[in-house]
Amino acid sequence: MTLACMNQNRIQPVVAWRALGRLIADPEQTHEVFTVIRALSGPSLWRSYKRFRNTAVGCKVLANKVDLVDTLNDRDYLATMPNGSLGQRYLTFVTAENITTDGLIEASIDPETQAPANEIDEEDFSRFAARQRDMHDLWQTLTQYGRDELGEACLLAFAYAQTKNRGVGVICLAGCLKLRGRYGNGVLQAAWRTYRHGKRAQWLSAQDWEHLLTQPVEEVRSDLGISPPILYENLRAQPALAQSHLTIALGSL
């Protein structure tokens, strides 16, 4: 990685549009999800990093070189967490869904085009970018949005509210428009409700996840202002129709 590469943070709508077209044509091309996000994100990750490094958790993480993935990959450690803790719920979720962090790492957003060259500590910025990526399944565990298409679309709405990343918003909108055939305008209402929940919640990027994993999950939800996904659950209870493979693409975020 070079500092010169990091100064290319302009929006690339044509690149995003073409990638979105390829994703719609072949939803199993999950890397196109990240192409869209990368093309439209601009300096959003850089702005989040600046905010993060000025928080108490950010200072601790960066000073002590803490990598969240080390904790999340230690399933023996997670198995020692108390029943009802966030760590126990997270382990149950990723085990049942056969999820590992490897998929996110392989397809993750490359931070090289995100930050101004004259203001960057490469190691710290990369550590924050990786932490932002690796907390995806923690957010899913907390918010209780499932890995079905509707759940992933709602989680993207929540993430857009939290990150202000236009690429995430575009992928969310594309998913919602596709799902209107199944849920009608209810899917847009669910996404909007989730977006508002994300706006009201605490900023999850700056939370001490290593500590929160040990705490009762319901207390964590309450403390962070995570609202229950009532509208999503009501929509999901509707009679099931055939789902497309876009679940794969949305689920990789």
BABARO-190490 format. One record per residue (C-alpha): x, y, z; residue number from 1. Coordinates in Angstrom, 2 decimals, m for minus. Last residue first. Example, Ala and Ser with C-alpha at 12.3 -4.5 7.8 and 13.67 -1.06 7.14 Angstrom:
BABARO-190490
+---------+---------+---------+-------+
|      xx |      yy |      zz | lumdo |
+---------+---------+---------+-------+
|   13.67 |   m1.06 |    7.14 |     2 |
|   12.30 |   m4.50 |    7.80 |     1 |
+---------+---------+---------+-------+
END
This chain:
BABARO-190490
+---------+---------+---------+-------+
|      xx |      yy |      zz | lumdo |
+---------+---------+---------+-------+
|  m21.70 |   m7.77 |    3.25 |   253 |
|  m21.66 |  m11.33 |    1.95 |   252 |
|  m25.33 |  m11.86 |    2.75 |   251 |
|  m26.40 |   m9.30 |    0.18 |   250 |
|  m24.67 |  m11.21 |   m2.60 |   249 |
|  m25.82 |  m14.64 |   m1.51 |   248 |
|  m29.38 |  m13.45 |   m0.92 |   247 |
|  m29.25 |  m12.16 |   m4.50 |   246 |
|  m29.69 |  m15.81 |   m5.39 |   245 |
|  m33.40 |  m15.39 |   m5.74 |   244 |
|  m36.18 |  m16.21 |   m3.31 |   243 |
|  m39.31 |  m18.17 |   m4.18 |   242 |
|  m42.32 |  m17.04 |   m2.20 |   241 |
|  m42.96 |  m17.38 |    1.52 |   240 |
|  m46.33 |  m16.56 |    3.05 |   239 |
|  m45.91 |  m13.47 |    5.27 |   238 |
|  m44.02 |  m13.98 |    8.51 |   237 |
|  m41.01 |  m12.15 |    7.06 |   236 |
|  m43.09 |   m9.01 |    6.82 |   235 |
|  m44.02 |   m9.13 |   10.50 |   234 |
|  m40.43 |   m9.88 |   11.51 |   233 |
|  m39.11 |   m6.94 |    9.50 |   232 |
|  m41.74 |   m4.62 |   11.02 |   231 |
|  m40.80 |   m5.72 |   14.55 |   230 |
|  m37.02 |   m5.49 |   14.26 |   229 |
|  m36.42 |   m4.71 |   17.96 |   228 |
|  m34.65 |   m1.38 |   18.58 |   227 |
|  m30.93 |   m1.20 |   19.35 |   226 |
|  m30.31 |    1.78 |   21.64 |   225 |
|  m26.74 |    0.87 |   22.52 |   224 |
|  m27.45 |    0.38 |   26.23 |   223 |
|  m30.64 |   m1.56 |   25.55 |   222 |
|  m29.08 |   m3.86 |   22.99 |   221 |
|  m26.08 |   m4.46 |   25.26 |   220 |
|  m28.37 |   m5.25 |   28.18 |   219 |
|  m30.28 |   m7.73 |   26.04 |   218 |
|  m27.01 |   m9.37 |   24.96 |   217 |
|  m25.79 |   m9.95 |   28.50 |   216 |
|  m22.13 |   m8.84 |   28.58 |   215 |
|  m18.96 |  m10.78 |   27.69 |   214 |
|  m19.08 |   m9.82 |   24.01 |   213 |
|  m19.41 |   m6.20 |   25.12 |   212 |
|  m15.83 |   m6.19 |   26.38 |   211 |
|  m14.15 |   m7.16 |   23.11 |   210 |
|  m16.78 |   m5.13 |   21.32 |   209 |
|  m15.66 |   m1.86 |   22.87 |   208 |
|  m17.94 |    0.33 |   20.76 |   207 |
|  m16.71 |    2.98 |   18.34 |   206 |
|  m18.10 |    1.46 |   15.14 |   205 |
|  m21.48 |    0.96 |   16.79 |   204 |
|  m22.37 |    4.65 |   16.92 |   203 |
|  m25.22 |    4.57 |   19.43 |   202 |
|  m28.63 |    3.91 |   17.94 |   201 |
|  m31.01 |    6.63 |   16.79 |   200 |
|  m29.74 |    6.81 |   13.21 |   199 |
|  m29.68 |    3.04 |   12.88 |   198 |
|  m33.26 |    2.81 |   14.08 |   197 |
|  m34.22 |    5.43 |   11.51 |   196 |
|  m32.60 |    3.32 |    8.80 |   195 |
|  m34.48 |    0.30 |   10.09 |   194 |
|  m37.80 |    2.10 |    9.78 |   193 |
|  m36.88 |    3.17 |    6.25 |   192 |
|  m35.90 |   m0.40 |    5.34 |   191 |
|  m39.14 |   m1.79 |    6.77 |   190 |
|  m41.23 |    0.83 |    4.94 |   189 |
|  m39.43 |    0.07 |    1.70 |   188 |
|  m40.07 |   m3.66 |    2.21 |   187 |
|  m43.72 |   m3.00 |    2.98 |   186 |
|  m44.11 |   m1.34 |   m0.41 |   185 |
|  m44.89 |   m4.75 |   m1.86 |   184 |
|  m43.41 |   m7.74 |   m0.06 |   183 |
|  m42.60 |  m10.18 |   m2.85 |   182 |
|  m42.41 |   m8.01 |   m5.94 |   181 |
|  m41.07 |   m5.20 |   m3.78 |   180 |
|  m38.02 |   m7.38 |   m3.06 |   179 |
|  m36.09 |   m6.19 |   m6.12 |   178 |
|  m36.68 |   m2.57 |   m5.20 |   177 |
|  m35.47 |   m3.28 |   m1.67 |   176 |
|  m32.27 |   m4.98 |   m2.86 |   175 |
|  m31.43 |   m2.12 |   m5.21 |   174 |
|  m32.09 |    0.39 |   m2.42 |   173 |
|  m29.80 |   m1.46 |   m0.02 |   172 |
|  m27.05 |   m1.73 |   m2.65 |   171 |
|  m27.36 |    2.02 |   m3.26 |   170 |
|  m27.24 |    2.84 |    0.46 |   169 |
|  m24.15 |    0.71 |    1.02 |   168 |
|  m22.46 |    2.54 |   m1.84 |   167 |
|  m23.46 |    5.89 |   m0.37 |   166 |
|  m21.54 |    5.17 |    2.85 |   165 |
|  m23.06 |    7.30 |    5.62 |   164 |
|  m21.65 |    4.70 |    8.09 |   163 |
|  m24.36 |    4.32 |   10.75 |   162 |
|  m27.44 |    5.16 |    8.72 |   161 |
|  m26.09 |    3.12 |    5.81 |   160 |
|  m25.44 |    0.19 |    8.16 |   159 |
|  m29.07 |    0.18 |    9.35 |   158 |
|  m30.31 |    0.25 |    5.76 |   157 |
|  m27.84 |   m2.53 |    4.94 |   156 |
|  m29.23 |   m4.56 |    7.85 |   155 |
|  m32.70 |   m4.10 |    6.40 |   154 |
|  m31.59 |   m5.42 |    3.01 |   153 |
|  m29.85 |   m8.36 |    4.68 |   152 |
|  m32.98 |   m9.25 |    6.63 |   151 |
|  m35.19 |   m9.00 |    3.56 |   150 |
|  m32.89 |  m11.25 |    1.57 |   149 |
|  m32.64 |  m13.89 |    4.29 |   148 |
|  m29.60 |  m13.71 |    6.57 |   147 |
|  m31.68 |  m12.60 |    9.53 |   146 |
|  m32.02 |   m9.19 |   11.15 |   145 |
|  m31.66 |   m9.64 |   14.90 |   144 |
|  m30.11 |   m6.16 |   15.44 |   143 |
|  m27.50 |   m7.49 |   17.84 |   142 |
|  m26.55 |  m10.66 |   15.99 |   141 |
|  m26.49 |   m8.86 |   12.64 |   140 |
|  m24.32 |   m6.11 |   14.08 |   139 |
|  m21.95 |   m8.74 |   15.45 |   138 |
|  m21.96 |  m10.35 |   12.00 |   137 |
|  m20.74 |   m7.13 |   10.40 |   136 |
|  m18.10 |   m6.38 |   13.06 |   135 |
|  m15.26 |   m7.65 |   10.89 |   134 |
|  m15.52 |   m4.98 |    8.21 |   133 |
|  m15.37 |   m2.00 |   10.58 |   132 |
|  m12.49 |   m3.64 |   12.42 |   131 |
|  m10.63 |   m4.15 |    9.14 |   130 |
|  m11.08 |   m0.50 |    8.20 |   129 |
|   m9.96 |    0.56 |   11.69 |   128 |
|   m6.81 |   m1.55 |   11.47 |   127 |
|   m6.09 |   m0.26 |    7.97 |   126 |
|   m6.33 |    3.32 |    9.21 |   125 |
|   m4.04 |    2.63 |   12.15 |   124 |
|   m1.43 |    0.91 |    9.99 |   123 |
|   m1.49 |    3.53 |    7.25 |   122 |
|   m1.29 |    6.56 |    9.51 |   121 |
|   m2.94 |    9.06 |    7.23 |   120 |
|   m3.25 |   12.81 |    6.94 |   119 |
|   m1.10 |   13.71 |    3.95 |   118 |
|   m2.34 |   10.91 |    1.72 |   117 |
|   m6.02 |   11.72 |    2.09 |   116 |
|   m8.02 |    8.55 |    2.78 |   115 |
|  m10.35 |    6.13 |    1.03 |   114 |
|   m8.80 |    4.77 |   m2.12 |   113 |
|   m6.44 |    2.32 |   m0.40 |   112 |
|   m9.10 |    1.04 |    2.03 |   111 |
|   m9.83 |   m2.08 |   m0.05 |   110 |
|  m13.37 |   m3.07 |    0.78 |   109 |
|  m13.67 |   m6.71 |    1.73 |   108 |
|  m14.02 |   m9.72 |   m0.52 |   107 |
|  m11.36 |  m12.00 |    0.98 |   106 |
|  m11.74 |  m10.62 |    4.50 |   105 |
|  m15.51 |  m10.94 |    4.50 |   104 |
|  m15.34 |  m14.54 |    3.35 |   103 |
|  m12.65 |  m15.41 |    5.88 |   102 |
|  m14.62 |  m14.08 |    8.85 |   101 |
|  m16.40 |  m17.42 |    9.14 |   100 |
|  m20.08 |  m18.26 |    8.84 |    99 |
|  m21.59 |  m21.74 |    9.00 |    98 |
|  m25.04 |  m20.24 |    9.65 |    97 |
|  m25.57 |  m22.27 |   12.85 |    96 |
|  m21.99 |  m21.67 |   13.94 |    95 |
|  m22.11 |  m17.95 |   13.15 |    94 |
|  m25.33 |  m17.49 |   15.13 |    93 |
|  m24.46 |  m19.65 |   18.13 |    92 |
|  m21.09 |  m17.92 |   18.44 |    91 |
|  m22.74 |  m14.50 |   18.29 |    90 |
|  m25.32 |  m15.48 |   20.90 |    89 |
|  m22.59 |  m16.74 |   23.25 |    88 |
|  m20.49 |  m13.61 |   22.72 |    87 |
|  m23.48 |  m11.33 |   23.24 |    86 |
|  m24.17 |  m13.03 |   26.53 |    85 |
|  m27.31 |  m15.06 |   27.15 |    84 |
|  m25.41 |  m18.05 |   28.44 |    83 |
|  m22.04 |  m16.96 |   29.79 |    82 |
|  m19.00 |  m16.85 |   27.48 |    81 |
|  m16.63 |  m19.83 |   27.59 |    80 |
|  m17.55 |  m20.86 |   24.03 |    79 |
|  m16.28 |  m17.48 |   22.81 |    78 |
|  m12.80 |  m18.42 |   24.00 |    77 |
|  m12.84 |  m21.74 |   22.14 |    76 |
|  m14.25 |  m19.87 |   19.15 |    75 |
|  m11.22 |  m17.62 |   18.89 |    74 |
|  m11.96 |  m16.18 |   15.43 |    73 |
|  m14.05 |  m13.36 |   16.84 |    72 |
|  m11.34 |  m12.39 |   19.30 |    71 |
|   m8.56 |  m12.23 |   16.71 |    70 |
|  m10.93 |  m10.55 |   14.24 |    69 |
|  m11.29 |   m7.60 |   16.58 |    68 |
|   m7.66 |   m6.60 |   16.09 |    67 |
|   m6.18 |   m4.58 |   18.95 |    66 |
|   m3.00 |   m2.66 |   18.13 |    65 |
|   m2.66 |   m1.40 |   21.74 |    64 |
|   m2.52 |    2.27 |   20.77 |    63 |
|   m5.06 |    1.86 |   17.96 |    62 |
|   m7.64 |   m0.05 |   19.98 |    61 |
|   m7.21 |    2.10 |   23.08 |    60 |
|   m7.44 |    5.41 |   21.23 |    59 |
|  m10.46 |    4.17 |   19.30 |    58 |
|  m12.22 |    3.03 |   22.46 |    57 |
|  m11.69 |    6.44 |   24.08 |    56 |
|  m12.91 |    8.22 |   20.94 |    55 |
|  m10.86 |   10.58 |   18.76 |    54 |
|   m9.49 |    7.76 |   16.60 |    53 |
|  m13.03 |    6.74 |   15.72 |    52 |
|  m14.10 |   10.13 |   14.36 |    51 |
|  m11.08 |   10.33 |   12.09 |    50 |
|  m11.70 |    6.73 |   11.00 |    49 |
|  m15.35 |    7.47 |   10.25 |    48 |
|  m14.31 |   10.38 |    8.03 |    47 |
|  m11.83 |    8.13 |    6.22 |    46 |
|  m14.47 |    5.47 |    5.70 |    45 |
|  m16.84 |    8.02 |    4.18 |    44 |
|  m14.19 |    9.58 |    1.92 |    43 |
|  m15.76 |    8.41 |   m1.36 |    42 |
|  m18.06 |    5.44 |   m0.77 |    41 |
|  m19.49 |    5.29 |   m4.27 |    40 |
|  m16.95 |    3.24 |   m6.22 |    39 |
|  m15.92 |    1.11 |   m3.23 |    38 |
|  m19.52 |    0.25 |   m2.41 |    37 |
|  m20.32 |   m0.68 |   m6.00 |    36 |
|  m17.14 |   m2.75 |   m6.36 |    35 |
|  m17.91 |   m4.37 |   m3.01 |    34 |
|  m21.24 |   m5.65 |   m4.25 |    33 |
|  m19.53 |   m6.68 |   m7.52 |    32 |
|  m17.45 |   m9.16 |   m5.52 |    31 |
|  m20.65 |  m11.13 |   m4.94 |    30 |
|  m20.90 |  m12.29 |   m8.53 |    29 |
|  m23.62 |  m14.77 |   m7.54 |    28 |
|  m26.28 |  m12.20 |   m8.43 |    27 |
|  m25.54 |  m12.55 |  m12.17 |    26 |
|  m27.44 |  m10.01 |  m14.28 |    25 |
|  m28.26 |   m7.88 |  m11.24 |    24 |
|  m24.61 |   m7.98 |  m10.15 |    23 |
|  m23.38 |   m7.09 |  m13.64 |    22 |
|  m25.74 |   m4.12 |  m13.75 |    21 |
|  m24.60 |   m3.01 |  m10.30 |    20 |
|  m20.99 |   m3.19 |  m11.46 |    19 |
|  m21.80 |   m1.02 |  m14.48 |    18 |
|  m23.61 |    1.55 |  m12.36 |    17 |
|  m20.83 |    1.64 |   m9.74 |    16 |
|  m18.08 |    2.18 |  m12.33 |    15 |
|  m20.17 |    4.92 |  m13.95 |    14 |
|  m20.86 |    6.56 |  m10.57 |    13 |
|  m17.19 |    6.86 |   m9.57 |    12 |
|  m17.09 |    9.11 |   m6.47 |    11 |
|  m13.65 |   10.61 |   m5.78 |    10 |
|  m11.44 |    9.21 |   m3.04 |     9 |
|   m8.21 |    8.69 |   m4.95 |     8 |
|   m5.78 |   10.06 |   m2.35 |     7 |
|   m4.93 |    6.70 |   m0.87 |     6 |
|   m2.86 |    5.47 |   m3.76 |     5 |
|   m0.18 |    8.10 |   m3.06 |     4 |
|    0.19 |    6.80 |    0.48 |     3 |
|    1.32 |    3.47 |   m0.84 |     2 |
|    0.00 |    0.00 |    0.00 |     1 |
+---------+---------+---------+-------+
END
